[in-house]
């Protein structure tokens, strides 16, 4: 393939090549030099080229997009001169250097035809017009220690110049040092070999003030990597640079699907064209040199100011590409409606709207929420503002909500749910929510949701950095929780504050949780406190915790209902148990009055062993000992089960579903929990947990309640959590009268549940390249979800069915955007899909014991991967748009559950 270089670039490289050959023939290697030095009697003329290319990380040469010459990015070419204005008489490696510019142009990075190339325009040579303005800097031991530039310099031109200066920084002996360059303050290593110097920058060490954030959990997070290396050829006396080439790369990969990835390549080239004698303009002092330069430039009305070498963001960088939130909402209005929830188009529109909201000011967002045409999508707009996480969005959102209202609280619940899933909450959000929690709230349900949200936001705020948890507002929230736990007397109050603790994840409340787990008056609170302890890392679950759980399971002091005892046993088994603790649990199985409790614990032990839980080795060691693993302990019977299976298994991630079923001895369902989890990068996260609790239903069959459950009132409810955030539980009915009302109506009415649009992955990094060019890397993964639950009774047929449906659409968008007002260049790699998981429990109590059949399934689905590249020079009518789309179909399936369930379903079908 013949590569056609622009005439400007070809001319420069011919000159560089000839000069390098002539110098290399007579090189000598002096000893003892430690820096660079420019002769004040000479002017050095250099050519410079810098480029950045945005691409897919794993793009193959045979790929259609590659063959279209569709690489996007920017190349800058320039010629500049260096001359010394002052040299420190005590240190010739300390100089004031003037930099003058002859010419500069921008080019595309692909070999495209002229008619397809937006760079061929009259604006090409004018895009960097301010680059002609000279600058002056202090060069000390090969580093830029001071920089003075024209106050009229554009940010983009100045950033390009910063890239040139960064490449000039050099150390001529092997070693490490900290350097400030366009990327920030970075650790740089040098390896020298005569006139050859290799410079390696540790990009991960660079410190700058740029905004950045990422998902807290690695399974939903992003892996980024970067390298930077430069090679220099110096003059024989090691005084100046003859030639330099530098290359850096940055990759961004979505952990859960690593082929959804993007790649940045930056290159720099520097070559000495020639040097010529000049009349020395050397000053006696540094101050005199700077003053003379300023006086010379002042004749043209120029004023010079001091600047940092670290690149800055040009506030005009999206002058032709900014998203207007009102226009975006108008364009995607139909996709954002309630009827379109859990569809791919809704989540794609949501991501675009969130990006637009993050660019909008408070006035624009207020106008958006007041438009009457948006009344039908107000719930979705609340989701958008909650996910934007800007001060403007938070202010507008909180003003929209009337917390004193006792009716029509749907908007409030939706907003609080969105805020609870913030990826990088601010201190301002905590302050706003704390003020709301302390004031009078019209609805107890809303008050409960405020507490859950405040806990979730505190958890994430503390996880961003440890110092956040020491802030005044964080301490105030912890004090609120502590006072609430002490004052709680009713079941509702205890439940609210324990859920508050659960979402906050603060280990300082473990002591109080143990008190509620053992001594609360309410069985549901016992179970909630124990399940809340499950969220803590094993390091926090010490012997005090496990001893308390042992007392509950073995009922050493008080009697507890069976699901509380099973929760206590489960906590011991997963919290790094000792052999003795496991032995005690297994030995007790044959003595338990509840055979269903014994059967569930045995099933749970086997499930932990099968799934390779960290406790597996201890469990296996005890279970292989015939003293504990024998007929009396293993011959447990019943319908209870614990089962974990795989939804998918890929090289970069896996998804699991876990089903836990607990029954009373009478065969009535007590608790059902189904968990969908994601595992990637040695990290796991529970995407969705759905739990159904039922109690006091033995009267429907005339059977006898289990020991300790005689006084329980009739109740069926559902608890759910998403991505580690517990949502407000739902109650289908509670009490005998409510139960009979439901039975006679035959249904719980319209399905109840949760619907929202939420961010799963939220990653931002401003990549500051050594060339001074900047790229914004964004990864936004979102879900449009609709979780519903419905219960149906048939008194005539004597059966009950509970159906929960978790419908959702997923979109993950990985995007790179060149931050420049000169050119719009971007590449986006995306994955989209939609599906639904349906879990049903059908119980037939027409005969004793009752029979239950469970079913977990999802329909066929399609994964769509899309690669999109765009490039357009400002002011040009031409643009590049290249796309690639591929689909992968996955067949729907009814997921396998434990063998006992299959047998029970068969019995129901044959009756």
N, C-alpha and C positions, 0 to 999 in steps of 0.2 A: 504494500500500500504506500502510495506517495503522499507524504504529509506536506501540505502547503502552508508555510509560515507567512504571516504578514511581512511586508517589506521592512517595516520598522524592526521587527524582531530578528529577521534574517541578517540585516546589516549589523546589528549589535553583536550577534554571536560570531560572525566572521571576524570582526575586530577583536573580540575577546580571545578567540582561538589563536589568531596570529600573534597577539601580544604574549599569551601564555607560553607559546612555543619558544619565542625569542628569549624570555626571561628564564625559563626552566633549564636552558642549556648552560647557564653560568651561575647556578645557585651555589651558595656556601652556607654553612650552618654555624652561626656564631654561638657563643656560650654565655649564659648569664642573663639574657633578656627576659623580662617578665611582662611586657606590655607592648602596645603599638604606639607609633610615633609618626606624625606627618611633618615633613620638612616645610618650614615656613616660607621657603623660597620657591616652592613648587605648588602647582595646582593639579589635583588628581581628579581625573574624569572617569566616572563609573557608569556602567549600564546596569539597570535593575529590572527584574521581572518578578511579579508575585501573582499567584493564582489560587483559587479555591474551587474545588469541584464537589458537587453534592450528588450522591448516588445511593443506590441500594447496596448493602454490604456484600451480598452474595450474588451480584449480577454476573451472569455468564456471558462470554464473548459471543455465543450463538444466540443470545436473547434478542428478541425483536427490538426492544427499546435501545439496546446497545448498537444494533446494526443501523438504526435510524440516526446515528450520531446525535443522540438526544441528551448527552451529558449537559448539565446546567451548572452555571457558576459565573465566575468573573476572573479575567486576567488583566493585570495592570502592567504596563511597560513605561519606563522613565529613564532619563539620563540626567545625572546630577554631578556637581563638582564640589570638591572638598578643599578648603584652604585654611591654614592655621592663622589665627589672629593674635594668639598669645601662647607662650610656653613658660611654665613655671621654671624659674632659674634653678631651683633646688630639686626639681623632679621633672625631667623631660617627658614623663608619661602623664603629665597633667597639663592639658591644653584647652584653649577655647577654639572651636572649629566652626567655620561658617560653611553652610550648605546652600548652594545655588542650583536652580533647576533649569534645564534647557527645554525639555519637551516631555509630554506624557500622553498616553492614550489608553483606552480600555478595549479589550477584545473578548470574544467568546472563548470557551474552553473546548469546543467541539469543532471538528472539521466539517463545517456545513457550507452548502452552496450559498452564494450571495443573496439570491432571491428568498431564501429561507432564514436569513440571518438578520435579526433585529439590530445587531451591532453596526451594520452598515447604514449609518445615518449621519446627518450633518452634525449631530450632537455628540458623536463619538469622541472627538478631540476636545470638546468643550466640557465634558462631564467632570473633568478634574481641573477646571480652569484656575482655581485658586492654588493649585499645587505649584504654580510658578513663583509664589511668594517665598523668599528665602527664609532660613531660620538659622539660629546659632545655638550651640550647645557646649557644655563643658565635658570633656572626655578625660576621665581619671582612671589610670590603670586599666584601660580597655572597657570602662563602663560609662554610661551616660549619667552624670551626677546632677546636671542642671540643663534645662531645656527652655528656650525662649522662642515664641512664635508670634506671627502677626495676629493681632486681635480679630482681623477680618477673615481669618482662615476658617474654611468650613470644616466641620467635624470629620467628614469622610476623608477629605484630602489630608487632614492632620493625622488621621489614623494610618493612612498609607505611608506617610512620612515616618511615623513611629515604627512601622514595620522595617523600613530601611535602617533606622537607627538601631533597632534591636538586632539586626543581622550584623551590624558593625561591632557590636560588643563582643569582646574576645579576651581570652587569657592565654598566654603563650607558654605556660608550664602546666604540667599535670596536677589536677586537684579539683576540689569542689568549692563553690561559693554561692551565696545568695545574689540574685540579680533581679532588678526591676526591668521588665520588658512589657510589650503590649498585652501579654497574658496576665500580668500581675507580678507579685513577688515570688520568684520560683527558685528552687534548688537546681543548680546547673553543674554538671561534671565535665571536665576537660581531660583529654588524652592527647599528648603531643608526640610527634615523631618527626624530628627535624623541622621542615617547613610545612608539614601536614599537621593539622589540628582537628580533632573530632570533638564536637560539642553535643552533649546529650542533656536534654532538659527533662526533669521529672515533672510531667504535667500535673500529676495528682497532688504535688506539693504546692502548686500555685495558689496564692491567696489574693483575692480581689473583693470588691464590694458589690458584685453583681448578684441580683436576686436569683435564687435557685431553690428548688424543693423537689421532693420525690415521695412516693408512696412509703408508708411506714413498714409494710410487710413485704419481704423480698419476693414472695410468691406472686404478688401483684405488681412488683416493681420493675425496674429497668437496670440493666447492666451496661455500664459505659466503660470504655477503655481508650487510652490515648498514648501516643508515642511522639517524640520530637527529636530529630537528629540533624546536625549540620556538619559539613566537612569544608575546611578552609585550606587554601594553598596560599602561603605567605611569601613575601619577597625574601631574597637570600639573607638580608640583614634583619629579618623579622620585624621590620618597621611598619609595613602596611600590607593590606590584603590584595592579592592578585585575583583570586577567584573564590567564590563560595557558593555552595548549593545546600539547601535545607529542605527537609520534608517532614511533615507531621500528619498524623492520621487520628481521627476520632471516630469511634463506632458507638452506636446506640442500639441495644437489642432488648426487645420485650421478653422478659424471663419466661413467661408462660408459653410463648410461641416465638422462638428465637430467629426464625426466618423472617419475622416482621422486624426488619432492621434497616438502619441507614448508616451511611458512611461519609465522612468528610475527609478530603485530602487537600492539604495545603502545601504549596511549593514556593520556594524563593530562590532566585539566582542573582548573583552579584558578580560583575567582572570589571576589572580595570581596563578601560579603553586606551588611555594614554595619560601622560603627565607632562606638564610644560613649566618652563621657568616663568616666574612672575616677580614683580617688584614686591619685596617683603613689606607687609602691613603689620608688622609685629609691634604690639604695645608693651609697655613696661609692666603693667599690672593687669590682673583679670578685670578689675572694675573699669580701667581705661579702655580695654578691648570691647567690653560690652557697651560702654557709653559711646564710643566712636561708631560702632555698628548701628546703634539706635539713632544717632544723629544722621547718619547716611540715609537710613530708611525713612526718617521723619520728613525728609525733603519731598517724599511722595505721599505724605500724609499718613504713613503707617505708624501704628503704635504696637509695641511688642510687650507681651506678658509671659509670665512664667507658667509652664504647664508640666504635668506628669507625663511620663512615657507610656503609662497604661492606657489602653484604648478606651474610648468613650462611646456611648450610644448616641447616634444622631436622632434627635427627636422627630426628624422628618422621614425616618426609615420606612414608614408605610404610607407615604404621602399619596400614592396612587393605589395602595392595596389594603388600606384600613377597612375593617368591617364595621358597618353602621348597624347597631343593634335593632333599630326600628325597621330598617330595610330588610334585615335578615329575618326578623319575625314575620313581616308581611310576606316575604317570599316563601317561608316554610310554615305558614299559619296552619294549613290543613294537616301537616305532619305532626304538629304539636298538640293536637286535640286529644281529649280524653279517650275518644273512640279508637284512636290509633296507638294507644299504649301497647307496649310489648311487641312492636313491629320495628323492623330494621330502619325504616325511613324516619321513625320518631327519634331514635337514639342518634342517628346521623345529624338530624336537624338540631338536636339538643347540644351536641358537641360544638357545632358551628355557632349556636346562640351563646354558649358559655364563653367561647373565644371572643365573640363580639362584645359581650357584657364586660369582660375584663378590660376592654379598651375604652369603655364608655364612662362619661362623668355622671355625677349625681343628678344633674338637671335632665340629662337625656333619659336616664333610667326612670326618673319620676314621671316624665312624660309618657314613657312606654307603659307604665302600670296604670296610668289614668285614661288611656285610650279605650273608648267604649267598644271598639272593634276587637279588643283583646279579652273581653270579659269571659268568653267561652274557653280560653286557654290560660286563665289566670293561675290555675294550679301548676301548670307546666312552667310558666314564667317565674313562679315562686321557686321551683326547682332550679331554674337557671340562675337566679340571683343568689340562692344559697350556695351554689357550686362556684360562683365567680370568686368569692372570698376576697373581694376588694373592700376598702372602706366605704366607697360610694354605694356598692351593692348592699352591704350590711345595713347602712343607714337607711336606705330606701325600703329595704325589706322590713326592718323593725317598725318603721313608721306606718307600714301597711297593716300591722297586726294590732287588734284590740284585745288585750289579754284580760280585760275586765268583763268581756262579753260572756254570757252564759249559754248562748245559742250560736249556731253556725260557726263552730270552731274548726271546721275542716281546713281552712286556710292556715290557721295557727299550727295545727298538727302537721300539715304538709311542710311548712317552713321549718319547724323544729326538727323534723326528720331529715330534711336536707342539710341543715347545719350540723347535725350529729355526725354526718359522714364527711365533714370537711377533711381535706387531705393535709392542709397546712394552716390550721386556725390561728388567728391573731389574738393578741391580748385584748384587743377591743371587743372581740366576740365574747370572750369570757366576762368582761365587765358588763356588757349589755345583758347577757343571760343571768348573771348574778343579781343584777338590779331587778330583773323581771321576777326571779324566784322569791326575792324578799318582799315584793309588793303583793297586794291583794289580787288574786287570780279568780276569775268568775267560775271556772269549771275545775273540779278536782281531777278530771281526766287530763286536762291541759297542764295542771300543776305537776302531775306525775310525769308527763312527757317532757316538761321543762327540766325536771330533775334528771331524767334519763339523758337528755341532750347535753346538759351542763356537765354531767359525768363523762360522757364520751368526748366532748371538746377538751376537758381538762386532761384526759388521758393522752390525747394526741399532742396537746400543747406541751406537756411534760416530756413526751418522747422525742420531740424535735431537738431539744437539747436540755440537759439536766438543770441548767441555770434557770430555765423557765419555771420549774416547779418551786423555786425559791422566791418567786415574785409575790408581791403583796396580794394580788387577786387570787392566785393559786392557793395561798395560805388561808385566805378568807373562805374559799369554797370548802376546803378541808374542815375548817371550823364549823361551817354550816352542816356538813355531813355528821360530824361528831356530835353536835348538839341535837340534831334530829334523831340519831340512833339512841341517845340517852332518853329523850323525851317520848319516843314512840310508845304508844300503849295499845292501839287498836291493830287489827290485822292489816288494814289498809296502810296505816302509817309505817309499820314495820316493813311491809312489802315495798313501799315506795323508796325508803332510805336504803334498803339492801340492794335494790336495783340501781340506785344512785351509786352505791359503792361498786357494784359489778361493772358498770360502764366506766367508772373512773380508774379502775385497776390499781388503786393505791394500796400497797401491802400493809400500811400502818393500821388498817381497819380489820386485819385478820382476827385479832383478839376479840373484837366485838362480834364478828361473824360466828365465831365458835360459841359465844354465849347464846346467840339466837338459835344456832343449830341444835344445841343441847336443851335449852331451857325455855324457849318460847312456848306460849300457850297454844299456838296455832300450827297444825301439821303442815300446811302449805308453806309456812314460813320456815319450818325445819328444812324442808327440801330445797327451798330457794337459797337459803344460807349455805347449804352444802354445795349446791351446784355453782354458786358464786365463788367458792373456794377453788373450784376447778380451773378458773381462769388464770390463776397465778402460776408462775414458774415453779418448778419443783424445789428450787433453792429456798423458797419462802415457806414451803410446806414441811416444817420441821417435826420433831417427835411430839411436841405439844399438840399439833394439829392431828397427827395420826393416832395419838392416844385418845383424843376426844372422839374421833371417828370410831375407834375401837369400842369405846363405851356405848356409843349409839348403836352400833351394829350388834354387839353382844348384849345390849340392854342391861348394863351393869347397874344403872341408877334408876332409869325411867323406861317406860315402854313406848315404842314408836311404831307407827304404821309401816307396812312392808316396803313401800317405795322409798321412805326415808332411810331405812336400814340398807337397802340396796345401794342408794346413793353414797352412803358412808363407806360401805365395802368397796365400791368402785373407786372412791378417792384414795383409799389405802393402796389399792392395786396399781394405780397409775402414778403414785407419788414416790417412786424409788423405794418399794417396800423391802423390808428385811425378810429373811427366810422364816423367822418365827411368826411374823405378822401374816404371811401367806398361809403358813401351816395352821394357825389358829382359825383362819377363815374357812379353810377346806375341812378341817376336823369338825367344824360346827354344822356343816351342811346336812348331815344325817340326823341332826337333832332339831332342826328347824321345824316348827309347826306348819309353816307355809311352804308347801312343796314347790309353789311357783317361785317364791323367793330363792330357794335353793337352786332351782333349775336355771333361773336368770343369772345368778352369780357364777355357776359353772359355765354357762354359755359365754359369759363375759370373759372369763379366764381364757377359754379356748380361743375367743376372738382376738384377744391381746397377743396371744402366742402366734396365731396365724398371720397377723398384720405386722409382726416384727416390732412391737412396741418396745421402748427402752427397758421395760420391766420383764421382757421375755425371758432372759437368762435365769432370773430368780424363779419365775413361774415354772419354767421347764424343769429346773433342778428339783423343785418340790414335787411336781407332778410325776416325775420319773421314780420317785421313792414310793414303793408299794405300801409303806406305812400310811401314806396319805392318799395315794392314788389306788383305790381299791373299790370293791363292789359297793360298799356302804356309802362312799362319797361320790362315786361316779354314776350310780344307778338312780339318777334323779329324773323325774318325769313331769310333764306339764306343757303348757303352750308358750311360756315365756321364751324369748330368744334375744340374741345379740349377734348381729351379722354385718360384716363389712365386705363390699365388693368394689370393683373398678368400673367407673364410667368410661374412662379412656386411659391409655398408657402410651405416652410418646417419649422420645429420647430426652426432651427438655422439660416435660411436666407430666403429671398424672392427676386424674380426678377420681375421687372415691365417694361412694354413698354408704352410709351406715344406718342400720335400722335396729332400734331397740324396743322390744315389746315386753311390758310387764302386766301380769294378770292377778286377779284375786283367786283364792282357792275355788271359788264358785264359778270361775271361768269368765268373769266380767273383766273387760279391759280396764286397767288402772292408769297406765302411762304408755304413750307411744312417742318415740322421738326418731326423726329422720334427719340426717346430717349430710350435706353435700360439701366436700372439702377439696381444696386445690393444693397440690404439692409441687414445689419447684425451688431450685437453688437451695436445697437443704432447709427449706422453710415451708410451713403449712399455714393455711388460713381456712376457716370455716366460712364458706360463701353464704350458705343459708342453713339455718337450723329451724325445724318446725317441731313443736311438741304439743301433743294433745293429752290433757289430763282429765280423767273421769273418776268420780268417787260417789259412793252412796247409791249405786244403781242396782244393788242386789234385790231391792224390793220389787223390781220389774219381773224377776223370775221366782220370787219367793224363797231365795237362797239365803244362807247365813253369812254375814260379813266376817272378814278375817279378824283375828285378835287385834285389839287396839283401834279398830275402825268402826266400832258399833255406833258411835255418836257423830260420824261424819255426815254432813248434809249433802243432798244430791247436787252435783255440779259437773258441768262439762265446759272446758275452756281450752284456748289455744295460746301458746307462747311462741314467739319467733325472734330470731336474731339474724342479722346480716353482717358479714365481715367483722364479727366481733362486737357489734353494737346491738344491745338488747332493745327491742321495741316494746311498746306498751302492750301488755297481754290483752286478749279478747275473751269475754265470757259469753258462751251461748246461753246458758241458764244457770241459776243458782237458787236452790230451795225447791221444795216439793211443788209449790203452786206454779212456779215458772216452768218446772219440768213438765207438769201435766198440760200446761198451756201449749208448750212446744209439741208434746205428743199428739194432742187433739188437732193441732194445726197441720201436723205431718211434716213440717219443715221449719228451719230457722229463718225462713224468708229469703231475701236477697243474699247472695253470698257476701260474707264480710271478709275483710283482709286489708292488705297494704298495697298501694300502688304509688310508684314514684320513679323519677329518673335520677340516677345516682352515678357519681364518679367512682370507678374502680381503681383506675391508674391515673395519676396526675403528676407528670414529671416536666420540669422546666430547667434548662441550663443555657446560659449564654456562653457560647464557645468563643473565647477570645483567642484568635489565631496569632501566631508569631508575626505574621505579615501585617497585623493591624486590622485585617478584615474580620468581620464578626458574623457568626451564624447562630440563630436561635434554634435550639433543639427542643421539641415538644413531643410528649407522648400523652395522649388522652384516651383512656379507655372508660367507656360508660355502659350502663345497662338501663334499659327501659323495662321495668318489671311490674308484674301484677300478680300478687299472691292472694289467692282467695281460699276460703274454707266454707264448707256447707255441711250441715248435718240433717239427715232425713230419718224420721221415725215412722214405722208402720205398726200400729197397735194390733191391727187385724192379722198381719203376717208375722208379728212378733220378731221384728228385726230392726236394725239401725245401721245406717251407713254414713260414714264421715269421709268427705272427699276434700283434699287440699290440692290446689293447682298452683304451681310456681311457673308462670309464663314469663318469658323474658327475651329481649333482643339485645345483642352485644355488638359493640363496635369499638375497635382499637385502632387509633390513628397515630402513626409515627411520622413526624413532620420535621423537615429542616427548611429554614428560611434564611436567606441572605439578608442581613440587616444593613440595608443601603438604600438611600433615596435615588441612586442612579439607576438601579436595576431591580426588578422583581424576579427573583429566582427562588424556586422552591421545589422540593420533592416530597411526596407523601406515599407512605406504604401503609395499607389498611387491611384489616380483617373484619368481616361482618357475618353475623349469623343470627338466627332466631329459632326458638324452640319452646317447649313447655314440659315440665316434669309433673306428672300426676300421681298422687299417692292416695289410695283409697283403702279403708278398713270396713269390711262388711261383717256384721255380727248377727248371727241367727240364734235367738234364745227361745225358739218354739219348743225345744226340748233341752233337757239338762244332761251333761254340762253344755253351755253355749258353745257354738262353733264360730271361729273368726277366720276370715280370709283377707289377706293383704295383697295389694297389687301396686307395683311401681313401674312406670313406663314413660317413654317419650316418643314422639312421632319422628318421622324422617326429617332430616334437616340438611341444609346446604351451607358450607363455608365458602365465602367469596373473598379472594385476595385481590387487591387492586394496587397497582403502582402508577402514580401520576407525577409527571414532571412538567414544570411551567417556567418560562423565561420570557421577559419582556424588558427592553430598555426604555427608560422614561422618555416620552416624547416621540417614540417610534410607533408606527402603525402595525409593524410586524410583531409576531409573537410565536413562541414554540409551545406546543401542547402535545405531549406524548403519553399514551396510556397503555397499560397491560392489565388484563382481567382473566382470572382463572377460578374455576369452581371445583369443589370437592363435595361429593354427595355422601351422606352417612345414613344408613338404613335405620328406621325406627325400631325399637325393641322393647319388650317387656323384660325388665331386669330380673335375674335370678335371685331368689331369696332363700331362706333356709328350708331344708327338706320337710320339716314339720308343717310349714305353711302350705306347701304343695299338697300334702296329704289332707290337710283340713279343707283346702279349697275344693279338692276332689269330693270330699264327703258332702259339702254344701251343694255342689252341682248335681249330685245323685239323689238328693232328697226332694 
